[in-house]
């Protein structure tokens, strides 16, 4: 009985397991189909990729063209446009670009060329720019001379910043001559001395309008004494020149004092070679003769 009982129990257990096991549902596999949005995205990215490729290729070709094509080369000096030059010659400007002939204008170092131009004494400022496809534009601001400069090398010119300039032979200037400033004088000292000269010229014009026309030469060799040669003074009749020592300040009052009393001094003294106005409350007429008179 035992074996039959074991078989029966085994079959009963198997039937119970089948009864309580959940039925497994077969998995349904569906294939996803592309809708309209998917195809649109593919087309969009394809176009973007093609556009990027075309742009890169076009950029490369344009870069190669601008750097190496003869159409953008600086072939002759005629392709350099220069404005603002009155005393700086075209040749002076052209020589700064000699190394650039035959190369693309994109390879012209504009900052270096600007610095080279501004190193030229007559040029105060320079602007250099490219004009596609193959031109260079140079705009110059020239220095403004304020006086002739007498030196051992001859007669040149000088501006308000103490820059010494070559004298253009074809130009017509009407300036006094200054002396006592040389090329090896530090530029700061030159500028300071020229500043004193300009102040003197403004002050005498303020004292007597038109007085600057009588200033022939100004000696700036002594920082504390402006020595001026005046010409054409009606109070001295036919006398050609008069040397006046003005010191370094109060030019307005000193020049007025000179003009107001020069005829009287001339009548009292005769020929006046020089006048010393450096000292307070005292005028020395013809100091070489030690003739002094009190200021009125």
C-alpha positions, 0 to 999 in steps of 0.5 A: 500500500505504501508505494501506491500511496506515495504515487498518489500523493505525488500526482496530487501535488503535481495537480495542485501546482498546476492549479495554482500556477498563474498562466504566463501571458506571451510577450507581444513584440511590436516593431516601432515604425518611423512617423513623420516627425522622425523623418523630419528630424533626420532630414533636418540633421542631414541638412545641418551637416551638409550646411556645416560642411559647405560653410567650412569648405567655403571658409577655407577657400575664402581664407586661402584666397585672401592670403594667397590670391594675387587679387588681394596682393599689395602689388604697387604703391598706387594701392596705398591711399594717403590723406592728411599729408602736407609736408610728409612726402608720399615717398616717406610713407611708401618706404614704410610698406616696402616689405609688404609689396607682393603679399596679401593685404591681410598679412600687412602688420598694421600696428607695426606700420603705424608705429613706423610712421609715427616715428617720423618726426613730422607725423604726430599720429597715423591710422592705417587700415585695410580696404578690401580687396587690395588697398591700404588707407593711411590717415596722417596728422602732421605736427604743427611747427611754432618756430624756426630753430637755429642750431649748428646744423642750420635752420630747422623747425620745432613744434610745441612738444619740442620735436625738431622738424626738417624745414620744408623748402617749399613751405612759407612760414612766418615764425620767430627764430628760437635758439638755445635748444639742441637735438641732444637736449632731452625731449622733456627739457625741450618741451619745457623751454618751448612752453616758456617761449609759447607763454611769452608769445601769448603774453606779449600779444596780450600786452600789445596786439600785434607785438608778436610781429616784432619778435625776431629771435628768442634765446632759450639757452638759459632756463631763467632768462628769456632773451628776445631780439625785437625789430621794427620798434617805432620808438627807436626810429631807424634802429634795427634791433633791440635785445631785451632780457625778460627773465622767466615770468610776468611777461605781460607787465614787462612788455607793457613797461618796455613799450610805455617807456622806450621812447623816453629812454631812447631820448635820454640815452641815445642809441639803446642796444639792450634793456634788462627787465629781470629785476624788480623795480629796476630797469637797466638800459645798455647794461654793458655801459652800466646805465640804470634807471628806476622803474616809473 
